[in-house]
Amino acid sequence: MAEITGTGETGLTARYAAALYALAFEQNALNEVIEQMQALGRLIAESAPLKQFLANPLTDAAKARQVLADALAAQGFGTLVRNFVNVVVANRRLRDLPAPVAGFAAYVAAKRGEVVADVTSSHELTELQRTQLRARLAEAGYGNVRLVEHTDPSLLGGLVLKVGAKLFDTSLKSRLNRLNYSLKGAA
């Protein structure tokens, strides 16, 4: 499928992101929608019950639409974001809701000329590590970089960096796996 957003996103994510961005721009509510979509992304990432609700394949779409509409209205989300979530649910994409939310963030970053670097580390990065990482990315030709950070203790050390379609895996876990495979091949 062809890319339509200029962010590397394709398919469902690209269509939803582009449509919401265009609608928010048209209604002069772009900054509000961007802030609310960021808040929705944080809410999904931080709420275990919400993650379970979204991932449950037995969730009835009609009930889910009403529950999400009420919850988002109570949290102060605007009409555009609530309608966006309703469209996702109506199209039977409830389980996929995190992807269009993340896709919207990537679309906004691309429109602003930012490069999104997805960083997964074994522990939370310090401010010095963030600064050094941004400096290395600037040296590699990535100017305006926005870091999206995740932690995964199973990496043991190092980090996994994804910039666009490029993946750099310097984690201790992957190094140990490569060593294990090479030792198996030598035996």
Secondary structure, 3 states (H helix, E strand, C coil): CCECCCCCCEHHHHHHHHHHHHHHHHCCCHHHHHHHHHHHHHHHHHCHHHHHHHHCCCCCHHHHHHHHHHHHHHCCCCHHHHHHHHHHHHCCCHHHCHHHHHHHHHHHHHHCCCEEEEEEECCCCCHHHHHHHHHHHHHCCCCCEEEEEEECHHHCCCEEEEECCEEEECCHHHHHHHHHHHHHHHC
